[in-house]
Every structure is written in C-alpha cells, then in structure tokens.
C-alpha cells in the first residue's frame, strides 16, 4: 500500500467499538474525525495519550470533531481501559489490523534486536467531506492532543 497523502479520500473503515456496535467512517459523514492509532491499551505511552484526548473532549466537540482511538486490542480490553481511566472517547478494536494497514500504521518495528509488526503511533485528521486534512506519523505523545485540537479548530473555522 502506498503512503496516504493530505487531500486524498480517507480509507473507509468499520470497526467494533466499546459499548457494542461498530464505528465507521460512513456513519460519521459530515463530521470531522480524528483517527489515532496506538499500540496497546494501558501502557506508558498510550495511557497519557488517551487521557490527553479525553481532557480535551469538550473542546473537540465544540469543533464538531469525533475522536477515535484504534489499536489491535479487543473491545473487552478497551472497555476495561476506558473504565480504569475514565476515558470519554471512542475506542475501536482493529484486531486483524485491516484499518491499520489501510492507513499505513501497521509497520515493521524493532526492539532489542528483534523485528516484529506493530502499530506506529500515528494520527489522521479527516474532514467532514471524508478527505485527509492532516497526517501525523511517528507521534510523540506530549502535546500531541493539543496540536491535533488546534488543527481541528483551524479546519472548523474554514
């Protein structure tokens, strides 16, 4: 799959979500969407990222933006993660990595000299028209949610 670029249509997705049911890009047509991919629930990087997005939930809502976190974890694991940290965002289960592959977030990684496939922390801002408006590859957690909110605000002002 070639790399996604700003200005392209966002790849469609339909994923099981916390609370039951599914979340899909088609269901969110007309809304701005922040789709952020993260490796694993309840870890040292993913927890602060989810808490940061949650702390800004009301601000995202003011811009008409829906925030969705996606990881390979199961819905049951997401629900425990949400309850433990009082998260107020949608968490979608991409257990077969279909969405992660479509968005180019499923990458070869290495740690301690061994290679493996996993999620590269990345975020996509999708306009209400379904077009990719901004892409953040290789995300560093600190300050990221604020940066994404600023981009969502700028998009909603146009």
N, C-alpha and C positions, 0 to 999 in steps of 0.2 A: 504494500500500500504506500502510495506517495504521501509526503507530508501535507497536512492541511495548511491552507493559507487564508489569511483575512480576505473577506469578500466572497468566499465560496459558500455554498449551502452547507449547513452543519449536517453531518451524518445523522440519519434517523436512529432512534433507539426506543426500546420499550423494555423496561426492566422491573422486576419485582421490587417492591419498596416496603419500608417499615409500615406497620399498621395494616398490612394486607393490600392487595391490588397491585397495580403497576403504575409507573410513571413513564410517560412517553413524550417525545418532542412534539408529536402531532397534537397531543392533548393540551400542550402549552402554547399553541399557536396564538399570536397576539400578545404574548408576554416576553419580556427579556428573561433569559435564562443564564445563570452561572452554573456551569457544569465543572465540578472539580474532582479530579481523580486522585486518590490517595491509597497508599499501600495496604494499611491494616488498621482496624479499629483498636482503640485503647493502647496506642503506642506513644512514645515520647514526642514524635513529630505530628502524628495525626490527631492526637487529642487536643493540643493547643490550637491547631488549625480549625477543627470543628467548633471549639469554644469561641474562637475569634469570629467565625462566621455567625454563630448564634448570637453573640453580643451585639452584632450589627444587624440582626434580622429585621428590626423595625425600620431601620434606615433603608435596607434593601427593598422592603415592602413599599415604602414611600415612592420608590422609583419604578414600581411595578415589576420588580425583579424577583424571580424564584431561584433559590439556591438549592442545588442538588449535589450531594457528595456521593461518589461512586467508588466502591472498592470490590475486590473479589470475595469479601466476607459474605456470609449468609444473612438473610433477613433476620433470623433469630439473634445472631451476633450483633447486628445493627441495633435491634430493639434493646438489648442489654446495654450497649454503648450509649444510646440516647437516654435511657433511664438513669444510668450511673452518673452522667454529666449534665443532665437536664438540657439536652440539646433541642433546638427548635428549628430544625431544617430537615429536608427530605434526605434520607439515605437509601440509595439503590444498590441492590446486590447484582454484581456482574460476575457471577461465579464461573462462567465459561469464557470470560474476557472478550465477548463479542464487541461490546461498546468500547472497551479499552483499545482493542485492535483497530476499530473504525476511526478512533480519534488519535491513534498513534501513541497512546500512553503505555502500551504493553511492550516493554523493551528488554533487551538483554542487559543484565546488570552484573556486577561482580563484587564480591565481598570476601576478604581473607583468601584471595587467590582462586576462588571458585566462581564460575559463571552460572547464572540462573536467569529465568524470565520473571519479570515482576513489573509492577506499576511504577512508572516515572511520575512523580508528583507534578501534575500539570492542570491548568485551568483554562476554560474556554468561555468567553462571553458571547452569547448568541442573541442577536437582535430579535425583536418581535416578529420580523419577517423571515426568521429561520436562517439568516446569514451570519457567518462567523465575523464578529466585530473586533475581537481581541483574543490573543493566544499567549499564555504564559507557560513556556516549557521549563522544566527543571526548577520548580518553585522552591523558594526558601520561605519558610512559614512566617517568620517575624515580619509584621507589617503587610503581609500579603492580602489579607481580607480588606484592609483599609484601601489598598491600591485598587483592588477589584471594585470596591464600592465607588471610588472616585470615577472609575471608567463607566460604571453603570449609571451614575449621576450624569456624566457628560453625555452618554448615549440617550438618556431620557430627556435631556434638555434640547435635543435636536429635533 
